[in-house]
């Protein structure tokens, strides 16, 4: 086994605390779940967790270090990630509460699209690349060798616990949204809230300075 049980337990405990700490992913899952329901919130959260596998692979192969060392690559990824989040925000604002009031996405917005959106939102965020490069190696035992394999195992574990916690957050935020749905006209305001959150997160990422 590439990692010990002590490594796994220490890493899992730290990962859970990091995932539960208020952050962009939590806020995005929470706002989308409230505005669009339990299933979209859970799928978007699952997508965010699966996107971490991309960063795990990059960290294991050392590609993430190259991206972090290249100001141009980092800036391009940062702008792409920010633009994508802003796009999601604009889409929510344009919905005008229609998806929320109907209780389901339109035919052009299948459920699986929320999963893909979550994956993309996480995978093209260079700040997450840097986080994985700084976080995962702290739990690697150099004496055991197979550093890349250790990073892959730890990163996969991080994605798994993230999927569970984000899924729970999406589920309960969706329940809150369903309760609010009983109030006429609330859907429009919830979509505005979700859209504003995504736009603010996207602008913050795109305009952030340095690494």
C-alpha positions as CSV (number, residue, x, y, z in Angstrom):
1,X,0.0,0.0,0.0
2,X,1.5,3.3,-1.1
3,X,0.3,5.2,2.0
4,X,-0.2,4.2,5.6
5,X,-3.4,4.2,7.6
6,X,-2.0,7.1,9.8
7,X,-1.3,9.1,6.7
8,X,-4.9,8.5,5.4
9,X,-6.6,9.4,8.7
10,X,-4.5,12.6,9.2
11,X,-5.1,13.6,5.6
12,X,-8.9,12.9,5.7
13,X,-9.4,14.8,8.9
14,X,-7.6,17.9,7.5
15,X,-9.4,17.6,4.2
16,X,-12.8,17.5,5.9
17,X,-12.0,20.7,7.8
18,X,-10.8,22.4,4.7
19,X,-13.9,21.4,2.7
20,X,-16.2,22.5,5.4
21,X,-14.5,25.9,5.8
22,X,-16.4,28.7,4.0
23,X,-15.0,29.1,0.5
24,X,-16.0,29.7,-3.2
25,X,-17.0,26.0,-3.8
26,X,-19.2,25.9,-0.8
27,X,-20.8,29.2,-1.6
28,X,-21.4,28.2,-5.2
29,X,-23.0,24.8,-4.3
30,X,-25.1,26.5,-1.6
31,X,-26.5,29.3,-3.8
32,X,-27.1,27.0,-6.8
33,X,-28.9,24.4,-4.6
34,X,-31.2,27.0,-3.1
35,X,-32.0,28.5,-6.5
36,X,-32.4,25.3,-8.5
37,X,-33.1,22.5,-6.1
38,X,-31.5,19.5,-4.5
39,X,-30.4,17.5,-7.6
40,X,-28.7,20.4,-9.4
41,X,-27.0,21.4,-6.2
42,X,-25.8,17.9,-5.5
43,X,-24.6,17.4,-9.1
44,X,-22.8,20.7,-9.2
45,X,-21.1,19.8,-5.9
46,X,-20.2,16.3,-7.2
47,X,-18.7,18.0,-10.3
48,X,-16.6,20.3,-8.1
49,X,-15.3,17.3,-6.3
50,X,-14.5,15.4,-9.5
51,X,-12.7,18.4,-10.8
52,X,-10.2,17.9,-8.0
53,X,-9.1,14.7,-9.8
54,X,-7.8,16.9,-12.6
55,X,-5.6,18.7,-10.2
56,X,-4.5,15.5,-8.6
57,X,-3.3,14.2,-11.9
58,X,-1.5,17.4,-12.6
59,X,0.2,17.4,-9.2
60,X,1.2,13.7,-9.5
61,X,2.7,14.3,-12.9
62,X,4.4,17.6,-12.0
63,X,2.5,19.5,-14.7
64,X,0.8,21.7,-12.0
65,X,4.3,22.9,-10.9
66,X,5.0,24.0,-14.5
67,X,1.7,25.9,-14.7
68,X,2.4,27.5,-11.3
69,X,5.9,28.6,-12.6
70,X,4.5,30.1,-15.8
71,X,2.9,33.5,-15.3
72,X,1.3,33.4,-18.7
73,X,-0.3,30.0,-18.3
74,X,-1.5,30.9,-14.8
75,X,-3.0,34.2,-16.0
76,X,-4.8,32.5,-19.0
77,X,-6.3,29.8,-16.7
78,X,-7.3,32.4,-14.2
79,X,-9.1,34.5,-16.9
80,X,-10.7,31.4,-18.4
81,X,-12.0,30.3,-15.0
82,X,-13.3,33.7,-14.1
83,X,-15.0,34.1,-17.4
84,X,-16.7,30.7,-17.0
85,X,-18.1,31.6,-13.6
86,X,-19.3,34.9,-14.8
87,X,-21.0,33.1,-17.7
88,X,-22.8,30.8,-15.3
89,X,-23.9,33.9,-13.3
90,X,-25.3,35.6,-16.4
91,X,-27.2,32.4,-17.3
92,X,-28.8,32.4,-13.9
93,X,-29.8,36.1,-14.1
94,X,-31.3,35.5,-17.5
95,X,-33.4,32.7,-16.2
96,X,-35.6,35.1,-14.2
97,X,-36.6,32.3,-11.8
98,X,-38.2,30.1,-14.5
99,X,-36.2,27.0,-13.6
100,X,-36.9,27.5,-9.9
101,X,-40.6,28.0,-10.3
102,X,-41.0,25.0,-12.6
103,X,-39.0,22.8,-10.3
104,X,-37.0,21.3,-13.1
105,X,-34.5,22.5,-15.7
106,X,-35.7,23.1,-19.3
107,X,-35.1,20.5,-21.9
108,X,-32.0,22.4,-23.0
109,X,-30.6,22.3,-19.5
110,X,-30.5,18.5,-18.6
111,X,-29.5,17.5,-15.1
112,X,-26.1,16.2,-16.2
113,X,-25.1,19.7,-17.3
114,X,-24.9,20.8,-13.7
115,X,-22.3,18.0,-13.1
116,X,-20.3,19.2,-16.1
117,X,-20.4,22.8,-15.0
118,X,-19.1,21.8,-11.5
119,X,-16.2,19.9,-13.1
120,X,-15.3,22.8,-15.3
121,X,-15.6,25.4,-12.6
122,X,-13.1,23.4,-10.5
123,X,-10.8,22.0,-13.2
124,X,-9.9,25.4,-14.8
125,X,-9.4,27.2,-11.5
126,X,-5.6,27.8,-11.2
127,X,-5.9,28.7,-7.6
128,X,-7.0,25.1,-6.9
129,X,-4.0,23.9,-8.8
130,X,-1.7,25.8,-6.5
131,X,-3.7,24.6,-3.4
132,X,-3.1,21.0,-4.4
133,X,0.6,21.6,-5.1
134,X,0.9,23.1,-1.6
135,X,-1.4,20.8,0.3
136,X,-0.9,17.2,-1.0
137,X,2.9,17.0,-0.6
138,X,2.6,17.8,3.1
139,X,1.1,14.3,3.7
140,X,3.6,12.5,1.4
141,X,6.1,10.2,3.2
142,X,9.3,10.6,1.1
143,X,10.8,7.5,2.8
144,X,8.1,5.2,1.3
145,X,8.9,6.4,-2.3
146,X,6.4,6.4,-5.1
147,X,5.6,10.1,-4.5
148,X,3.4,10.4,-7.6
149,X,1.3,7.4,-6.5
150,X,1.0,8.7,-2.9
151,X,-0.2,12.1,-4.3
152,X,-2.7,10.2,-6.6
153,X,-4.2,8.3,-3.6
154,X,-4.4,11.3,-1.4
155,X,-6.0,13.5,-4.1
156,X,-8.5,10.8,-4.9
157,X,-9.4,10.6,-1.2
158,X,-9.8,14.4,-1.1
159,X,-12.2,14.2,-4.1
160,X,-14.3,11.4,-2.5
161,X,-14.8,13.3,0.8
162,X,-15.5,16.5,-1.1
163,X,-18.2,14.6,-3.1
164,X,-19.9,13.5,0.1
165,X,-19.8,16.8,1.8
166,X,-20.8,18.9,-1.2
167,X,-23.6,16.4,-1.9
168,X,-24.9,16.9,1.6
169,X,-24.7,20.7,1.2
170,X,-26.4,20.6,-2.1
171,X,-29.2,18.4,-0.7
172,X,-30.0,20.5,2.3
173,X,-29.7,23.8,0.4
174,X,-32.1,22.4,-2.1
175,X,-34.5,21.6,0.7
176,X,-34.3,25.2,1.8
177,X,-35.0,26.3,-1.7
178,X,-38.1,24.1,-1.9
179,X,-39.4,25.6,1.3
180,X,-38.9,29.1,-0.1
181,X,-40.6,28.0,-3.3
182,X,-43.9,28.3,-1.6
183,X,-43.6,32.0,-1.6
184,X,-44.7,33.5,-4.9
185,X,-42.0,35.3,-6.9
186,X,-39.2,34.1,-4.7
187,X,-37.6,32.1,-7.6
188,X,-36.6,35.3,-9.5
189,X,-34.8,36.6,-6.4
190,X,-33.1,33.3,-5.8
191,X,-31.8,33.1,-9.3
192,X,-30.6,36.7,-9.0
193,X,-28.8,35.7,-5.8
194,X,-27.2,32.7,-7.4
195,X,-26.2,34.7,-10.5
196,X,-24.7,37.4,-8.4
197,X,-22.7,35.0,-6.4
198,X,-21.2,33.3,-9.5
199,X,-20.4,36.7,-11.1
200,X,-18.7,37.9,-8.0
201,X,-16.7,34.7,-7.7
202,X,-15.7,34.9,-11.3
203,X,-14.7,38.6,-11.1
204,X,-12.7,37.9,-7.9
205,X,-10.8,35.1,-9.6
206,X,-10.2,37.0,-12.8
207,X,-9.1,40.2,-11.1
208,X,-7.0,38.6,-8.3
209,X,-3.4,39.7,-8.3
210,X,-0.5,37.3,-8.2
211,X,-0.6,33.6,-7.2
